[in-house]
Every structure is written in structure tokens, then in C-alpha cells.
């Protein structure tokens, strides 16, 4: 399999190297160097035992989202056996889905149950698509904190579409103690986003997507929410070692692709790992159902690069979307 280097941004690599306060052990796996670290409060730790939390995206009609329908394939995929740098691995950690609309079904947790912690913070229209992403980020932060972070347990987050903005805002709000309502700390070691509009969506999209709902308006490029993301929430980090971001997207229809979100929008955040697929040609939800383990996908990628990369690297033997997710959740470099 082709070797694609992945890892923390250059500043983080320097920080880890210079601090040397955590024990870092280097080991060789099939001819490649990797880094093994301590626990969530120290440095990056490659393990299939971390809990994984899945966050869905926008409900266009307020009819709710089926968590099992959205994430069932991805969860089953992680629990299956797959080759990761020559090792046969399956995920043993808890896999949890979260919903946030009253009409959501088959979700393991509902974020509105944590809304009391975010009282007065953009808290109108709870449970439908007129609820602010800011409030959802606050609820998600408290869910993660009270379930895991307060005990020093790190988690992994996998998000689709708007769900990635919820996770991003949760980390940003916690780090900056916004409104005095966010928890003390979040431990999220990896955050993987599929087709999340980190760069916003074109003007007018919210009218088409959800009848101009609040969440659609907030995701529109140039909105107050997206400007806050651009200016203050670039690559937000959790506590301990921090958070390793992987942004996955594809080409939009107007780029002769199959997604609603363009690759520029899906990867529009500073640093982290950015990848966009040209083959397979994924629809907006298609990333979540491709269980193919062949190494024949075509992607463009860059690591630790600017919000708008000056150049992309081509890889013609890449893993498909869910295999790509497994790599991103297990390793900081591969």
C-alpha cells in the first residue's frame, strides 16, 4: 500500500519533541516509523479501545434523523476486522450515536437532555433545525464531559456534515470558556469529519436545504457563525495532548462531482489532515456506507497545510472512506 504520511501539525510535532514530559516510544511497523504515546491526559495513544461518538448532520424537514440508518454501516465496519498498516484490527471500544432533534430515532443519547447546562446560551427552538449550532455545541460539550472527560477518559468523534461543526464548536467553546457555560475540559483525541462545510455553504443554500432554518443560515458562508469559525475556531484543541483533525470530502456537483459540499468547503480549516476523493465519487451521505477495503481510491491530500492549501498531493492507491476513517481514528501518522 502506498505510504501517506499523516500526523500532528508541525507546531505540535515540535511541541511534543521539545517538551519530552511524556514518555514517547518509537517503534517500527512494517518498515514505517510510528509514535506510541501515553494516555488521554499525556500524548497521542493509538488504541482501538477508545469510545467513538458519532454525530449526524442537518434534518432538512424537521422529520428527524435515524442514527442507526446514518451510522449503522460505519459502526459495523469498525467492529469488523480490517488491515491497518499490516495489522488486522477491529474496534473494541464503545460506539455511541448522538441525536439532537426531538424527532431523531434509534440514537444512544439525545443532546437536549444536557440543555440545562447551556441555559441562556442561544437556547431557543431546542430540538428542531432552528436551534443554534452554538447551543448544540454546548450541549455536546457537556455530554462528552459528564460521560467521559470528567473521568480523564478521551474519546474519538466521527461526524457527518453539520455534525462536524457541532464538535468543532464544542472544542472551541470549551477552550475559550464561552459564555461561562461550557465545561472545564474536553478530551477528544481524534475528530474525523465527513463532508462538513467548514468553509460554509453558498448563499441561498439554507433556503433550498431547510426552508431558511437557523442551522442552515448559520452554515452559510459569511454568516456571523461561520465568521466566528473562520476567525476564532481554527483547529480547536481538546485538553491533554490535543485533538487530531481529519477532514474528508469530495467534489461537489458544480465541480463535476457527486456531493453537495465542495472539497474546499469540506477541508476549510487550518492545519489538520485534509483529503478529498475523486474516485469513488461519493454522494453527500455515500462516505458513510462504503465498506470496500481495496486500496484503489483516488484522493488528493495534505497534512498541516493552510486553510486553502497551496498544493495537494495525489494518491491513486488510497483506502476508501470508512477504511480511511479507521486509519484516522487509530493512527496520528500512516
C-alpha positions in Angstrom: 0.0 0.0 0.0 1.2 3.5 -0.8 2.6 5.4 2.2 0.8 8.5 3.1 2.4 10.5 5.9 -0.1 11.7 8.4 0.4 13.3 11.8 0.0 16.4 14.0 0.8 19.8 12.5 4.4 20.9 12.5 4.0 23.1 15.6 2.5 20.2 17.6 5.3 17.9 16.5 7.8 20.4 17.7 5.9 20.8 21.0 5.8 17.0 21.5 9.5 16.7 20.7 10.7 19.6 22.8 8.6 19.1 25.9 9.6 15.4 26.5 7.5 15.5 29.6 5.6 12.4 28.4 7.3 9.2 27.6 7.4 8.7 23.8 8.4 5.4 22.4 9.2 4.9 18.7 8.5 1.6 17.1 8.6 0.2 13.6 5.6 -1.4 11.9 6.2 -3.0 8.6 9.0 -0.6 7.7 7.4 2.6 8.8 8.1 4.6 11.9 5.1 5.4 14.1 4.8 7.1 17.5 3.2 5.5 20.6 2.1 7.7 23.4 0.6 7.6 26.9 -3.0 8.2 27.9 -5.5 10.9 27.2 -4.0 13.4 29.5 -0.5 13.0 28.1 0.1 12.3 24.4 -1.4 10.5 21.4 -2.3 6.9 22.1 -3.1 4.5 19.2 -5.8 2.2 20.5 -9.0 0.5 19.3 -10.4 0.7 22.8 -11.3 4.4 22.8 -15.0 5.2 22.8 -16.2 6.6 19.5 -19.1 9.1 19.3 -20.9 9.6 16.1 -22.7 12.9 15.3 -25.2 13.3 12.4 -26.0 16.3 10.3 -28.9 18.6 9.5 -32.5 17.4 9.3 -33.9 19.3 6.3 -37.5 18.9 7.2 -37.5 18.5 11.0 -38.6 14.9 10.5 -35.6 13.8 12.4 -32.6 11.6 11.6 -32.3 7.8 12.2 -29.0 7.3 14.0 -29.0 3.6 13.1 -29.7 4.4 9.5 -27.0 7.1 9.3 -24.3 5.3 11.3 -25.2 1.6 11.3 -22.8 0.7 8.5 -19.9 2.7 9.9 -20.3 1.1 13.4 -20.5 -2.4 11.9 -17.4 -1.6 9.8 -15.4 -0.6 12.8 -16.3 -3.7 14.7 -15.2 -5.9 11.7 -11.6 -6.9 11.1 -9.5 -4.7 8.8 -5.9 -4.3 7.8 -4.3 -1.2 9.3 -0.6 -1.0 8.2 -0.4 -4.7 8.1 -2.2 -5.4 11.4 -5.6 -7.0 11.4 -7.7 -4.8 13.8 -11.2 -4.4 14.9 -12.6 -1.7 17.2 -13.4 -2.9 20.7 -14.3 0.5 22.3 -17.9 1.6 22.9 -19.6 3.1 19.8 -22.2 5.7 20.7 -24.5 7.7 18.4 -26.0 11.1 19.5 -29.1 12.8 18.3 -30.3 16.3 18.9 -33.7 16.6 17.3 -36.9 15.6 19.2 -37.8 13.5 16.1 -34.5 11.6 16.0 -34.7 7.9 16.3 -32.5 5.0 17.4 -29.8 7.2 19.0 -27.9 6.2 22.0 -28.1 9.7 23.6 -30.0 12.9 22.9 -28.2 16.2 23.4 -31.3 18.1 24.6 -31.0 16.1 27.8 -27.9 18.3 28.6 -29.6 21.6 27.6 -29.9 22.7 31.3 -26.2 23.3 31.4 -26.4 25.7 28.5 -29.4 27.8 29.8 -29.5 31.2 28.2 -26.8 30.4 25.6 -28.5 30.6 22.2 -31.1 28.2 23.6 -34.3 28.9 21.6 -36.1 26.3 19.4 -34.4 23.4 21.2 -34.9 20.1 19.4 -35.5 21.3 15.8 -33.5 22.8 13.0 -34.0 26.3 14.3 -31.8 25.5 17.3 -28.4 27.3 17.0 -25.3 25.2 16.3 -23.7 27.2 19.1 -26.2 25.7 21.6 -25.8 22.2 20.1 -22.0 22.6 20.6 -22.6 23.5 24.2 -24.8 20.5 24.8 -22.4 18.2 23.1 -19.5 19.5 25.2 -21.5 18.7 28.4 -22.5 15.3 27.1 -18.8 14.4 26.5 -17.6 16.0 29.7 -20.1 14.3 32.0 -19.8 11.0 30.3 -16.1 10.7 29.8 -13.9 13.8 30.2 -14.5 14.4 33.9 -13.0 11.0 34.5 -9.9 11.7 32.4 -11.2 9.4 29.5 -10.5 10.5 26.0 -12.9 9.8 23.1 -12.9 9.8 19.3 -15.5 11.8 17.3 -16.8 11.0 13.9 -19.2 13.5 12.3 -21.1 14.0 9.1 -22.0 17.3 7.6 -23.2 19.8 10.2 -22.2 17.4 12.9 -18.6 18.3 12.4 -19.4 21.9 13.2 -21.1 20.9 16.4 -17.9 19.1 17.5 -15.7 22.0 16.3 -17.8 24.5 18.3 -17.8 22.3 21.4 -14.0 22.2 21.4 -13.7 25.9 20.6 -16.3 26.9 23.2 -14.7 24.8 25.9 -11.2 26.1 25.2 -12.4 29.7 25.3 -14.9 29.2 28.1 -17.6 31.0 26.0 -20.5 32.5 27.9 -19.3 30.9 31.1 -21.5 27.9 30.3 -19.0 25.3 28.8 -17.4 22.5 30.8 -13.9 22.8 32.2 -12.2 20.5 29.7 -12.9 18.1 26.8 -10.7 15.1 25.9 -11.3 14.4 22.2 -8.1 12.8 20.8 -9.3 12.5 17.1 -12.1 14.2 15.2 -13.0 12.9 11.8 -15.4 14.9 9.7 -17.2 13.7 6.5 -18.4 16.4 4.1 -18.6 19.0 6.9 -18.9 22.6 5.5 -16.0 24.0 7.5 -15.9 26.8 4.9 -19.7 27.3 4.9 -22.1 26.7 2.1 -23.0 29.2 -0.7 -25.6 31.9 -0.1 -29.1 30.8 -0.7 -28.4 27.2 0.2 -30.3 27.3 3.5 -33.5 28.3 1.7 -33.2 25.2 -0.5 -31.9 22.9 2.2 -34.3 23.6 5.0 -36.6 26.5 4.2 -34.1 29.0 5.6 -33.9 27.3 9.0 -31.5 28.8 11.6 -29.0 26.0 11.3 -28.9 26.4 7.5 -28.4 30.2 7.9 -25.6 29.7 10.3 -23.8 27.3 7.9 -24.0 29.9 5.1 -20.6 31.4 4.2 -20.2 34.9 5.6 -22.8 34.4 8.4 -22.0 35.5 11.9 -21.5 31.9 13.0 -19.2 31.0 10.1 -17.2 34.2 10.6 -16.7 33.1 14.2 -15.4 29.8 12.9 -13.0 31.4 10.4 -11.7 34.0 12.9 -11.6 32.2 16.2 -12.1 28.4 15.8 -9.3 27.3 13.5 -8.2 23.8 14.5 -9.7 23.9 18.1 -8.0 21.6 20.5 -9.1 19.5 23.4 -7.3 19.0 26.7 -4.2 16.8 27.3 -2.4 16.0 24.1 -5.0 17.9 22.0 -7.2 16.9 19.0 -6.0 15.5 15.7 -8.4 16.7 13.0 -9.1 14.7 9.8 -11.4 16.4 7.2 -12.7 14.2 4.4 -14.7 15.5 1.4 -15.1 15.2 -2.3 -16.1 17.2 -5.4 -19.4 19.0 -5.5 -21.9 18.8 -8.4 -20.6 22.0 -9.8 -17.1 20.5 -9.7 -18.3 17.6 -11.7 -18.6 15.5 -8.6 -21.4 13.9 -6.6 -21.6 15.8 -3.3 -23.4 18.9 -2.2 -20.4 20.2 -0.3 -17.2 21.1 -2.3 -13.8 19.8 -1.3 -12.7 23.4 -0.5 -15.6 23.8 1.9 -15.1 20.3 3.5 -11.4 21.0 4.2 -11.6 24.7 5.0 -9.8 24.7 8.4 -6.2 25.4 9.2 -3.8 22.5 9.8 -5.1 19.0 10.4 -5.3 16.3 7.8 -7.2 17.1 4.6 -8.4 14.6 2.0 -10.8 14.7 -0.9 -11.9 11.9 -3.1 -12.2 12.0 -6.8 -12.9 8.3 -7.1 -15.2 6.9 -5.8 -17.5 9.8 -6.5 -19.3 10.0 -3.2 -22.7 11.5 -2.7 -23.2 13.6 0.5 -24.0 10.5 2.5 -22.1 8.0 0.5 -18.9 8.3 2.5 -20.8 6.5 5.4 -21.6 3.3 3.5 -18.5 2.3 1.5 -17.1 -0.8 3.2 -14.7 -1.6 0.4 -11.2 -2.4 1.8 -9.5 -2.2 -1.5 -6.6 0.3 -1.7 -7.6 1.8 -5.1 -9.4 5.0 -4.2 -8.1 8.3 -5.8 -7.6 11.2 -3.4 -5.8 14.5 -3.0 -4.4 15.2 0.4 -2.3 17.4 2.5 -1.2 17.5 6.2 -0.6 20.5 8.4 -1.4 22.8 5.5 -3.1 26.2 5.4 -6.9 26.7 5.3 -6.6 26.9 1.5 -3.7 24.6 0.6 -1.1 26.0 -1.9 -0.8 22.5 -3.4 -2.3 19.0 -3.0 -0.7 15.6 -3.1 -2.2 12.9 -5.3 -2.6 9.3 -4.1 -4.0 6.7 -6.5 -3.9 3.7 -4.1 -5.7 5.2 -1.1 -8.2 3.5 1.2 -11.9 4.0 0.7 -13.9 6.3 3.0 -14.6 4.0 6.0 -11.2 2.4 5.8 -9.8 6.0 5.7 -11.8 6.7 8.9 -10.4 3.7 10.7 -6.8 4.8 9.9 -7.6 8.3 11.1 -9.1 7.0 14.4 -6.2 4.6 15.1 -3.1 6.5 14.0 -1.8 10.0 14.0 0.5 9.2 11.1 0.4 6.5 8.4 
